[in-house]
């Protein structure tokens, strides 16, 4: 299973904005040229490269070039700044960086000095253009072709990004994991798939799903940047069968005027896949009411240590759940490592899933695992008596106010449904009496509504639906919350405003 197995004239993927189409023949030829380029640079299986690019037609060619030459390839978020990028390039042991001129200013000179750099889309006196460098290499595979792997760094919402590394066995091209096979079956991925990719390719889920689609011979439409109405138009135009979203995208879709939403035909959709962040119950119900029972949710992480899944029919009888385990076994543990019974909140662990390490960080790797080898992503939740998992929040986001544990996700899920609210984060802030106080930081639909009256209205809205101890004692307004395009909120950046 790789690009060369599929009909050459068929479109492998198309960029939604530019309209640029890449056929399987082009993907096969260019990924082979890039693989040869890597070998020419002295890279051998298990060496590493880094990709610092926005969604671009060349991105998947580079990824496949690394994948088929047995390399680790590390995509880097274009939202990251110099310190973060320098850290990842150094920590990952990347020997080659492929980027464009726009981002070169975000890499320090000492780090650049240790890298071979290729520029996409243009050249520079100091760095060759990738297109020129690969042009004269063969379009046939390298002699020692074997499977590589992505080495993705966590988005760093709660601390320094962690590089997730999986062992490589120099397996023949076409060798895939058990989890890959499970996802193919779960979401019926085959050559007939027309997939809408809505998020940045430097994130794990979009990258992995696009490469899954190209392995199986389907076609993808890749958005350069998410726009709610444009996504609906693409579904109609390309008769999209599969799509992947995060809950903030659902919120933006649902807040489009009804006359816009009803304009587009989305009946071709068979799988509306979502993950990356918990979805508020009311938002998911509205999406099922609109799209039909086509929502398929999964819970997993970059670490791929385990996974759950739930379809719409199951969710409607287990509202709020992220499903039952499909990869690995679920365990809920208390702070002492004792397994908890149904409906008791603790830390979520997976046993007998996929093994991983945080690269060059044995302490973090050790802290993520029990003596039995069970591992956690740091999420809190509980199981019901049927084994369905319900997430409550990240352990690191929990607010302890006057000795009471408060899970911000519950308050955020409520506030995001208020008609004035576009986005919201709930955090704990210093409080002399209670240790921490609950604060909501709100991005409004219209920033002109910011002020004491709206603050009072939002607090009262919470108090009408939740125990008062959980409700914000204050509300601040922010015109643009620091949210990753994949839906994850950089709460650390918000908390630092109040705690440093």
Buried (B, 14 or more C-beta within 10 A) or exposed (E): BBBBBBEBEEBBBBBBEEEEBBBBBBBBBBBBBBBBBBBEBEBEBBBBBBBBBBBBBBBBBBBBBBBBBBBBBBBBBBBBEEEBBBBBBBBBBBBBBBBBEBBBEBBBEEBBEEBBBBBBBEBEEEBBBBBEBBEEBEBBBBEEBBBBBBBBBBBBBBEBBBBBBBEBEBEEBEEBBEBBEBBBEBBEBEEEBBBBBBBBBBBBBBBBBBBBBBBBBBBBBBBBEBBBBBBBBBBBEBEBBBBBBBBBBBBBBBBBEEEEBEEBEBEEBBBBBBBBBBBBBBBBBBBBEBBBBBBBBBBBBBBBBBBBBBBBEBBBEBEBBBBBBBBBEBBBBEEEBEEBEEEEBBBBBBBBBBEBBBBBBEEBBEEBBBEEEBBBBBBBBBBEEEBBBBBBBBBBBBBEBEEEEBBBBBBBBBBBBBEBBBBBBBBBBEBEEBEBBBBBBBBBEEEEBBEEEBBEBBBEBBEEBBEEEBBBBEBBBBEEBBBBBBBBBBBBEBBEEBEE
